[in-house]
């Protein structure tokens, strides 16, 4: 079973590509969703976060307020970078353990591949877990437009982008680049081609017609 790692800039469309790969037969390892589950359900994590940042990061029901945490950890340098390291060191081992358990379940099911969708895949050193790194690439203007449609401001987009490796650096680490500046059908065709090249080559060695 192959592990496909997805990388790309903020709002490049990684989650959409991940879903298309799932439709082709891959199992999904969603690191962001798993991190949310850890934040919501691990009392040790909640306690460490409360000790670090106090009740200001708790919602009215006592759960972790992810938006309040995000406001502390996203930024290019200084205090935000220090707080981000704290959160990553707290969450990443727990997230990785859960994802490995899920990966083993997918292997037992006979899946041909799993797709690892993690916002900081390369930054966290998880590239070594992957057989192939796929970059979902789109121009900054396209990505900013998508982020704004999600309700983000340009300032928020810039802050989150600054917390990640530059797009050009991610591209250098990619084995495959999928462009996502065009139509849904063009993206689907590119994903299908990647699947047949990297995961399930046809007997003739040719991709899909």
N, C-alpha and C positions, 0 to 999 in steps of 0.2 A: 504494500500500500504506500502510495506516494503522499508526501505532505507538500502542499502548495502554499507558500507564504505570499500574502498580498501586501503591497506597499503602495504609497502614493501620497500626494499632497492632501491638505485638508479639503474635503468636499470634492475629491476627484471621482468618486463613484465606486469605492472599494466594496461597499456593502451590496451594491447592485450586482457587481461582478461576482461576488461571493454567492449570491442567490442564484445566479445563472449557472455557476459551477455545481451548486447543489442540485439544480434541475437536471444536470447531466449525470449525476450519480455520486457526487462527493458528499462526505459528511462535513458539517460546519463546526469549526472551533471558533466561537465568537468571544474573543478575549474581553471586549468591552462589556458585553452582557454578563460574562462571568464575573468581571470585576464589580459590576453593580450587585450581583448576587452576594458576593463576599461582603461588600459594604453593608448590605441590608441584613445579612444573616449570621455574620460572624461576630459574636460578642467581644472577642479579644480585639478584633480590628476596631470595633466601635469604641471600646475603652481606650485604646491607644490614640485614636483620633481626638476623642474628647479631652484626654489628658494634654494633647499637643495644642489644641485650638480652642478648647472650652466649649461652652454651650452655644456659642454663636454659630456653630456648624450643625446644630441639631434642628430638625423640623419640630413643629408643634407636637407631633405624636412621639417624639423622642428618637426617631430614625435619623440617619445621616442625610443632611441636605446637600445633595450632589452639587447644586449650583453654588452653594456657599464654599464648598471644598474647591471647586473649579476656580473660583475667584482668587483663591490663595495660591494655587499651584501653576497657573498658566501665565507665563511671562518669559522673556528671553534670558534674564540673568538676575543676579542679586537674590533678594529674599525669596522670590517666587521659585527660582531654580532650587534653592535649598529645601523649600517645602515640598517641591515636586519629588526630589530625591527621597525624602522621608516617606512620602506616600508610595512611591514605587517600591522601595525596600520593604514596606509593609505588605503591599498587595501582591507583587509579582510572584513570590514563591507560592502563595496560596492559589493564585490564578493558574500558574503553570501546573501545579499538582492536579487541579480539577480538570484542566484541559488534557493532561496526559491520561487520566482515567477515562475521559470521553473518547480520546483517540483509540485507546485499547478496545473500547466497546464497538467503535466503528470497524476496527480491524476484524473483530470477532464476527461481525455481520457480513464480512466479505466485501466491504466497500473498496473500490479501486484507488480512492484517494480521499484525503481530507484537505479542506482549505482553512488555513489559519488567518483569520481576520483580526489583526491587532494594531491599534493606532500607532504604537511605538515598537513595532516588531524588530526593526534593526537596532533602534536605540537601546532596547532591552537586551540585546544579544541573542535574540531568538532565531536569527537567521540560520544558525547552526542546526536547528531542528528541522529545517526545510530541505527538500530535495530540489525544489525550483522556486525562485523568487520571481513573482509576476508584479510588474509595476503598472498601475492604472494611472495614465497620464492625461492631463487636461491643462489647458492654459490657465494662467492666474485669473484672467477676466471671467472665464467660464466658471471656475471654482468659486470665485467671490460671488458671482451671481447666484449660484446654488446655495451658498451659505446664507446670503441675504434672504433668499426665499424660505429658509428654515427659521428666519427670525433673528439671525445674528446681525450685529453691526459690523462695519468694516474693522473697527478697533478690535472687536472680539476675534474676528478672522485673523488679523495680524498677530495678536497675542498667541493664539493657538498654533499658528504656523511657526512662530518663533520658538516654540517649545519643542519642535521636531527638527530632525535633520533637514537641510535644504533639499529641495526637490532634485536638483542636479546630482547631489551626493547619493540619494536613493536610486536614481536612474543608473548610476555607475555600478550599483550592486545587483541590478536586476538581470535575470536571465532572459526574460521576455517582457516587452513593453506593449501594453494594450492602450490604444488611443481612445479617449472617451470625450471627444469634442463634438461628435456628430450625432447621428440618429440612434434610436434604441436598436434598430435592426442591424446597423453597422457594428454596434457594440456586441450584440449577440453573435454575429458572424465571427468577430475577432475572438470572442471567448470560446466559441465552438472550435475554431482553428487551434487555439492554444491547447484545449482539451485533447484534441486528436493528435497533436504533436507531442505533448508532454506526458499524457496519461494513457491514452488508448489509441496508439497508432493503428491505422487500418492495415490489413494483411498485405496490401500492395505498396505500403509506405506512403500512400497519398492521403491527404487530408480530406475533409468532406467536400462533396461537389457543390 
